[in-house]
Amino acid sequence: MVVVRPFCALRPCADRVAAVAAVPYDVVSTAEARALASENPYSLLHVTRPDIDLPDDTPPDADLVYATARANFKRLIRTAPLVADAEASFFVYRLVMDGRAQTGIVGVCAVDDYDHDVIRKHEKTRPDKEDDRTRHVLALRAHVEPVFLAYRNTPQLDALTTEACAGSPLYDFTAPDGVRHTVWRMPQTAAVSTAFADVPTLYVADGHHRSASASRARAILRAADPHPTPDAPYNFFLTVLFPAGQLRILPYNRVVRDLNGQTPETLLAALRERFTPLPATPTPIAAGDFSVYCGNAWHTFRFQPPADRDVVAQLDVSRLQTQVLEPLFGITDPRTDQRLDFVGGIRGTAELERWVSSGQAAIAFALYPTSLDALFAVADRQAVMPPKSTWFEPKLRSGLLIYTFDQHGAPRATTAAHNRPDGASL
């Protein structure tokens, strides 16, 4: 049984939503985020990535970073403007990419469910990123970016989603990357909560750092609250919940900044000794295969069968760690080793080549995608994958619907405006 509740969304009007909506904070570099938001004062990136409005030499954990996020958030509320709905609602959020749709439900989930593994994880988090998002939540007193959750399909929730999509959308726009984003308000709030109460478990698909920071921020706010209650807003966090059958996973590839004292020739020789060479292809064509870009060329190999038949040990990301990164590169902790970086599969293998050709990295590894069945199996065993094992696509846009802990800084929508299907008067 999971707890999913409606909420009073803080959100932009329909004619401003495309300007406010932004890619997730962690899928773009500072330079990329700055370029996306430089001509757009309404972009939520000014809030989620305040470093774009600061000098490049600003320390990433400086108090100024979070003060800037807070100031930018308050300014966005005034200027966009962002308006808080008068009544709590669930929403349907559909993304269409290359003709393929995935449709989820937006609501707030209980931090208790995350802490007690009713919402199950499959990855560990990196301490620096977890620290950053915790401070960000505390600075804003809001969850401005949703956590992407998955659940096993249920007919009742499918029917409620279909019913909502028959109405007029609040938002419907196509982002610059060609992904179409459509949002509807769900008419049957109680029925949605009841249907989710019959779902035994949820799974974090994307947003491990955001969900971990929700837990840490809640603990801090509850400790400071002289009269904490189970219904306090900080006990919940913003989520979009998708039925598993609609989801697509891409690989999460790796780059390493140096060869650990080896030359490209000696490293490739070591790989040939340890693994079965295959015809070279930038993209592995089957589970158990991996491709390497080194020495200005691609090379493809097949992993050794894992000695441990545990579900985590059988993952390709695990085999890369235990059979390649640790013995050949000395990378014992992929969460904290600054020589290792991660490149989402949506960027393609050309991006891996660019990292190496530009000198940002010495070698790149392309992997076969982790399956959703493997993700569920790992999470159900309360085990964890190596960090950055999955890349879900398309990415949710942030800023469509925001969950705040205290909304006295934002104007409230009138009941009439709340009931307008197009949200035009908000």
C-alpha positions as CSV (number, residue, x, y, z in Angstrom):
1,M,0.0,0.0,0.0
2,V,1.4,3.4,-1.0
3,V,0.3,6.9,0.0
4,V,-0.1,9.2,-3.0
5,R,-1.9,12.5,-2.4
6,P,-3.2,15.4,-4.5
7,F,-1.7,18.8,-4.0
8,C,-2.2,22.5,-4.6
9,A,0.2,23.0,-7.5
10,L,2.1,26.2,-8.0
11,R,2.2,26.6,-11.8
12,P,2.5,29.0,-14.7
13,C,-0.3,30.1,-17.0
14,A,-0.8,28.3,-20.2
15,D,0.8,31.0,-22.4
16,R,4.0,31.0,-20.2
17,V,4.4,27.3,-19.5
18,A,6.7,26.6,-22.4
19,A,9.1,29.3,-21.3
20,V,9.1,28.2,-17.7
21,A,9.5,24.5,-18.4
22,A,13.1,23.2,-18.2
23,V,15.1,20.1,-18.6
24,P,16.1,18.4,-15.3
25,Y,18.9,20.1,-13.4
26,D,21.3,17.1,-13.7
27,V,21.2,16.4,-17.5
28,V,23.1,19.5,-18.6
29,S,26.4,21.1,-17.8
30,T,26.6,24.7,-16.5
31,A,27.5,25.9,-20.0
32,E,24.6,24.0,-21.6
33,A,22.1,25.3,-18.9
34,R,23.4,28.8,-19.4
35,A,22.9,28.6,-23.1
36,L,19.4,27.3,-22.7
37,A,18.3,30.0,-20.3
38,S,20.4,33.0,-21.3
39,E,17.6,34.6,-23.4
40,N,14.8,33.3,-21.3
41,P,14.3,35.0,-17.8
42,Y,11.4,32.7,-17.1
43,S,13.3,29.4,-17.4
44,L,13.2,27.3,-14.3
45,L,16.9,26.6,-14.9
46,H,17.6,30.0,-13.1
47,V,16.1,28.3,-10.0
48,T,17.4,24.7,-10.4
49,R,20.8,25.7,-11.7
50,P,21.5,29.0,-10.1
51,D,25.2,28.6,-11.0
52,I,24.3,29.9,-14.5
53,D,23.7,33.3,-13.0
54,L,27.0,33.4,-11.0
55,P,30.7,33.8,-11.9
56,D,32.4,30.6,-13.1
57,D,34.7,30.6,-10.1
58,T,31.9,30.4,-7.6
59,P,32.3,27.3,-5.4
60,P,29.4,24.9,-6.1
61,D,28.6,24.6,-2.5
62,A,28.8,28.3,-1.6
63,D,25.9,29.8,0.4
64,L,25.5,32.3,-2.5
65,V,24.4,29.5,-4.8
66,Y,21.4,28.6,-2.7
67,A,20.6,32.3,-1.9
68,T,20.5,32.9,-5.6
69,A,18.2,30.0,-6.2
70,R,15.8,31.4,-3.5
71,A,15.9,34.9,-5.0
72,N,15.4,33.6,-8.5
73,F,12.4,31.5,-7.3
74,K,10.8,34.4,-5.7
75,R,11.3,36.5,-8.8
76,L,9.9,33.8,-11.0
77,I,6.8,33.6,-8.8
78,R,6.3,37.4,-9.3
79,T,7.2,37.8,-12.9
80,A,6.0,34.6,-14.7
81,P,3.8,34.7,-12.7
82,L,3.4,31.4,-10.8
83,V,0.0,30.9,-9.1
84,A,-1.0,28.4,-6.5
85,D,-4.2,26.4,-7.2
86,A,-7.0,26.9,-4.7
87,E,-7.8,23.1,-4.5
88,A,-5.6,20.0,-4.3
89,S,-5.6,17.9,-7.5
90,F,-3.9,15.0,-9.2
91,F,-2.7,15.6,-12.8
92,V,-2.0,13.5,-15.9
93,Y,1.3,14.2,-17.6
94,R,1.9,12.8,-21.1
95,L,5.1,12.9,-23.0
96,V,5.3,12.0,-26.7
97,M,8.7,11.4,-28.3
98,D,9.2,10.1,-31.9
99,G,5.6,9.1,-31.9
100,R,5.9,7.1,-28.7
101,A,3.8,8.2,-25.7
102,Q,4.2,7.6,-22.0
103,T,1.5,8.9,-19.6
104,G,1.9,9.3,-15.8
105,I,0.0,10.7,-12.8
106,V,1.4,13.7,-10.9
107,G,0.9,13.7,-7.1
108,V,2.9,13.9,-3.9
109,C,4.3,10.8,-2.3
110,A,5.0,10.2,1.4
111,V,8.6,10.5,2.5
112,D,7.8,7.7,5.0
113,D,7.2,5.4,2.1
114,Y,10.6,6.2,0.8
115,D,12.2,5.8,4.2
116,H,10.5,2.4,4.7
117,D,11.3,1.0,1.3
118,V,7.7,1.0,0.1
119,I,9.2,3.3,-2.6
120,R,12.1,1.2,-3.6
121,K,15.5,2.3,-4.8
122,H,18.0,0.6,-7.1
123,E,21.0,2.9,-6.9
124,K,23.2,4.5,-4.3
125,T,23.6,8.3,-4.5
126,R,26.7,10.5,-4.7
127,P,27.1,12.4,-1.4
128,D,28.0,15.7,-3.0
129,K,24.9,15.7,-5.2
130,E,22.7,14.6,-2.4
131,D,24.1,17.4,-0.2
132,D,23.4,19.9,-3.0
133,R,19.8,19.0,-3.6
134,T,19.0,18.9,0.2
135,R,20.3,22.4,0.5
136,H,18.3,23.4,-2.6
137,V,15.0,22.1,-1.1
138,L,15.7,23.8,2.2
139,A,16.5,27.1,0.5
140,L,13.3,27.0,-1.6
141,R,11.0,25.2,0.9
142,A,9.7,23.5,-2.2
143,H,10.1,20.6,-4.5
144,V,10.4,22.2,-8.0
145,E,11.4,19.1,-9.9
146,P,9.5,15.8,-9.7
147,V,10.9,12.4,-9.0
148,F,10.1,9.8,-11.7
149,L,8.5,6.7,-10.2
150,A,7.3,3.5,-11.8
151,Y,4.6,1.0,-10.8
152,R,3.3,-2.3,-12.2
153,N,0.3,-1.6,-14.4
154,T,-3.1,-1.6,-12.8
155,P,-6.4,-1.4,-14.8
156,Q,-8.0,1.0,-12.4
157,L,-5.3,3.6,-12.7
158,D,-5.2,3.1,-16.5
159,A,-8.9,3.8,-16.7
160,L,-8.7,6.9,-14.5
161,T,-5.8,8.2,-16.6
162,T,-7.8,7.6,-19.9
163,E,-10.8,9.4,-18.4
164,A,-8.7,12.5,-17.6
165,C,-7.1,12.6,-21.0
166,A,-10.6,12.9,-22.6
167,G,-10.9,16.4,-21.1
168,S,-9.3,19.7,-22.2
169,P,-5.7,20.0,-21.2
170,L,-4.2,22.6,-19.0
171,Y,-1.0,22.6,-21.0
172,D,-0.1,21.3,-24.4
173,F,3.2,22.3,-26.0
174,T,6.2,20.9,-27.9
175,A,9.6,21.6,-26.4
176,P,12.6,22.6,-28.6
177,D,13.9,19.0,-28.6
178,G,10.6,17.9,-30.3
179,V,9.0,16.2,-27.2
180,R,5.4,17.1,-26.8
181,H,4.2,17.7,-23.2
182,T,0.5,17.7,-22.3
183,V,-1.0,18.0,-18.8
184,W,-4.6,17.5,-17.6
185,R,-6.3,17.9,-14.2
186,M,-7.8,14.6,-13.0
187,P,-11.5,14.9,-12.1
188,Q,-11.6,12.0,-9.6
189,T,-9.2,12.8,-6.8
190,A,-10.5,10.3,-4.2
191,A,-10.6,7.5,-6.7
192,V,-7.0,8.1,-7.6
193,S,-5.8,8.0,-4.0
194,T,-7.8,4.8,-3.4
195,A,-6.4,3.1,-6.5
196,F,-2.8,3.9,-5.5
197,A,-3.6,2.5,-2.0
198,D,-3.9,-0.9,-3.7
199,V,-0.5,-0.6,-5.3
200,P,2.0,-2.5,-3.1
201,T,5.2,-0.8,-4.1
202,L,6.7,2.0,-6.2
203,Y,10.1,2.2,-7.8
204,V,12.4,5.2,-8.3
205,A,13.1,5.2,-12.0
206,D,14.9,8.6,-12.2
207,G,15.6,11.0,-9.3
208,H,17.4,9.1,-6.6
209,H,19.2,12.2,-5.5
210,R,16.0,14.2,-5.4
211,S,14.1,11.6,-3.4
212,A,17.1,11.1,-1.0
213,S,17.2,14.9,-0.5
214,A,13.5,14.9,0.2
215,S,14.1,12.5,3.1
216,R,17.0,14.5,4.5
217,A,15.2,17.8,4.1
218,R,12.2,16.4,5.9
219,A,14.3,15.2,8.8
220,I,15.8,18.7,9.2
221,L,12.5,20.5,8.9
222,R,10.7,18.1,11.3
223,A,13.4,18.4,13.9
224,A,13.0,22.2,13.8
225,D,9.2,22.1,13.9
226,P,7.9,22.6,17.4
227,H,4.6,21.0,16.5
228,P,5.3,18.4,13.8
229,T,2.3,16.5,12.3
230,P,1.9,13.6,9.9
231,D,0.2,16.0,7.4
232,A,3.0,18.7,7.4
233,P,3.8,19.5,3.8
234,Y,7.5,18.6,4.2
235,N,6.4,15.0,4.8
236,F,5.6,14.6,1.0
237,F,7.6,15.2,-2.2
238,L,6.6,15.8,-5.8
239,T,6.4,12.7,-8.1
240,V,5.2,11.6,-11.5
241,L,4.2,7.9,-11.5
242,F,4.2,5.9,-14.7
243,P,3.0,2.4,-15.4
244,A,6.0,0.2,-16.2
245,G,4.8,-1.1,-19.5
246,Q,5.1,2.4,-21.0
247,L,8.7,3.0,-20.1
248,R,11.9,2.9,-22.1
249,I,15.5,2.6,-20.7
250,L,18.6,3.7,-22.6
251,P,22.1,2.9,-21.5
252,Y,24.1,5.1,-19.1
253,N,27.6,5.1,-20.5
254,R,30.9,5.8,-18.8
255,V,34.0,7.9,-19.5
256,V,37.3,7.8,-17.6
257,R,39.6,10.8,-17.5
258,D,42.9,8.9,-17.5
259,L,44.3,5.4,-18.3
260,N,45.8,4.8,-14.9
261,G,49.3,5.0,-16.1
262,Q,48.7,2.8,-19.2
263,T,49.0,3.5,-22.9
264,P,46.1,2.9,-25.2
265,E,48.0,0.0,-26.7
266,T,48.7,-1.8,-23.4
267,L,45.2,-1.2,-22.2
268,L,43.6,-2.6,-25.3
269,A,46.0,-5.6,-25.0
270,A,44.8,-6.2,-21.5
271,L,41.2,-6.0,-22.6
272,R,41.8,-8.6,-25.3
273,E,43.4,-10.9,-22.8
274,R,40.5,-10.7,-20.4
275,F,37.5,-10.6,-22.7
276,T,36.2,-12.1,-26.0
277,P,36.8,-9.6,-28.8
278,L,33.8,-9.1,-31.1
279,P,33.4,-7.2,-34.4
280,A,33.7,-3.5,-33.5
281,T,30.5,-1.5,-33.2
282,P,30.0,1.7,-31.2
283,T,26.6,0.5,-29.9
284,P,26.6,-3.0,-28.3
285,I,24.0,-5.2,-29.9
286,A,23.3,-7.6,-27.0
287,A,23.4,-7.8,-23.2
288,G,26.8,-8.9,-22.1
289,D,28.6,-6.9,-24.7
290,F,30.4,-3.6,-24.3
291,S,32.2,-1.2,-26.6
292,V,35.3,0.9,-25.9
293,Y,36.5,4.1,-27.6
294,C,40.2,4.4,-27.2
295,G,43.1,5.1,-29.6
296,N,40.7,6.9,-32.0
297,A,38.7,3.7,-32.7
298,W,35.9,1.5,-31.4
299,H,36.6,-1.9,-30.0
300,T,33.9,-4.4,-28.8
301,F,34.2,-7.2,-26.3
302,R,32.0,-9.6,-24.4
303,F,32.1,-9.7,-20.6
304,Q,33.1,-12.8,-18.7
305,P,30.2,-14.6,-17.0
306,P,30.0,-13.3,-13.5
307,A,31.2,-15.6,-10.8
308,D,28.3,-14.5,-8.6
309,R,24.8,-15.3,-9.9
310,D,23.3,-12.5,-7.8
311,V,21.0,-10.3,-9.9
312,V,23.2,-7.2,-9.3
313,A,26.4,-9.0,-10.2
314,Q,24.8,-10.0,-13.6
315,L,24.2,-6.5,-14.6
316,D,26.4,-5.1,-17.4
317,V,27.1,-2.0,-15.3
318,S,28.3,-4.2,-12.5
319,R,30.5,-6.3,-14.7
320,L,32.1,-3.2,-16.1
321,Q,32.9,-2.1,-12.6
322,T,34.2,-5.4,-11.3
323,Q,35.9,-6.6,-14.4
324,V,37.2,-3.4,-15.9
325,L,37.1,-0.2,-13.9
326,E,38.4,-1.6,-10.6
327,P,41.1,-3.9,-11.8
328,L,42.4,-1.9,-14.8
329,F,41.7,1.7,-13.6
330,G,41.8,1.5,-9.8
331,I,38.3,2.9,-9.5
332,T,36.9,1.3,-6.4
333,D,34.0,3.6,-5.7
334,P,32.2,4.8,-8.7
335,R,30.1,7.1,-6.6
336,T,33.0,9.3,-5.4
337,D,35.9,8.8,-7.9
338,Q,36.2,12.1,-9.7
339,R,38.1,10.3,-12.6
340,L,34.8,8.7,-13.6
341,D,31.9,10.4,-15.3
342,F,28.6,9.3,-16.8
343,V,27.0,10.1,-20.2
344,G,23.3,9.4,-20.8
345,G,22.4,7.2,-23.7
346,I,20.3,9.9,-25.4
347,R,23.5,11.7,-26.3
348,G,24.6,8.8,-28.5
349,T,28.0,7.3,-29.0
350,A,29.2,10.4,-30.9
351,E,29.2,12.2,-27.5
352,L,31.5,9.6,-26.1
353,E,33.9,10.2,-29.1
354,R,33.7,13.9,-28.4
355,W,34.7,13.4,-24.8
356,V,37.8,11.5,-25.8
357,S,38.7,13.5,-28.9
358,S,38.5,16.7,-26.9
359,G,40.8,15.4,-24.1
360,Q,38.0,15.6,-21.5
361,A,38.4,11.8,-21.1
362,A,41.0,9.2,-22.1
363,I,38.6,6.4,-22.8
364,A,34.8,5.8,-23.1
365,F,32.6,2.7,-22.5
366,A,29.3,2.1,-24.3
367,L,26.9,-0.4,-22.6
368,Y,23.8,-2.3,-23.4
369,P,20.7,-0.9,-21.6
370,T,19.6,-2.3,-18.3
371,S,16.1,-3.9,-18.5
372,L,13.2,-2.7,-16.4
373,D,12.7,-6.3,-15.2
374,A,16.3,-6.2,-13.8
375,L,15.6,-2.8,-12.1
376,F,12.5,-4.2,-10.4
377,A,14.4,-7.4,-9.4
378,V,17.2,-5.5,-7.8
379,A,14.9,-3.1,-6.0
380,D,12.6,-6.0,-4.7
381,R,15.7,-7.6,-3.2
382,Q,16.5,-4.2,-1.5
383,A,19.8,-4.3,-3.4
384,V,21.4,-1.5,-5.3
385,M,22.8,-1.1,-8.8
386,P,26.0,0.8,-9.4
387,P,25.3,4.5,-9.8
388,K,23.9,5.8,-13.0
389,S,22.8,2.3,-14.3
390,T,19.7,3.5,-16.2
391,W,18.8,6.4,-18.4
392,F,15.1,7.0,-18.9
393,E,13.9,8.9,-21.9
394,P,12.1,11.2,-22.6
395,K,13.0,13.3,-19.6
396,L,10.3,15.1,-17.6
397,R,10.2,18.8,-17.9
398,S,10.4,20.7,-14.6
399,G,8.3,23.7,-13.8
400,L,4.9,22.5,-15.1
401,L,3.7,21.8,-11.5
402,I,5.6,22.7,-8.3
403,Y,5.0,21.6,-4.8
404,T,5.7,24.1,-2.1
405,F,5.9,23.7,1.7
406,D,4.5,27.2,2.4
407,Q,2.8,29.2,-0.4
408,H,2.4,32.6,1.2
409,G,4.9,34.0,-1.3
410,A,2.6,33.1,-4.2
411,P,-0.8,34.5,-5.1
412,R,-3.7,32.0,-4.9
413,A,-5.9,31.2,-7.9
414,T,-9.6,31.9,-7.5
415,T,-12.1,29.1,-7.5
416,A,-13.3,30.2,-10.9
417,A,-9.8,30.2,-12.3
418,H,-9.1,26.8,-10.7
419,N,-12.0,25.4,-12.6
420,R,-11.0,26.8,-16.0
421,P,-9.9,23.8,-18.0
422,D,-7.3,25.7,-20.0
423,G,-5.9,27.5,-16.9
424,A,-5.8,30.7,-19.0
425,S,-6.8,33.0,-16.2
426,L,-4.1,31.8,-13.8
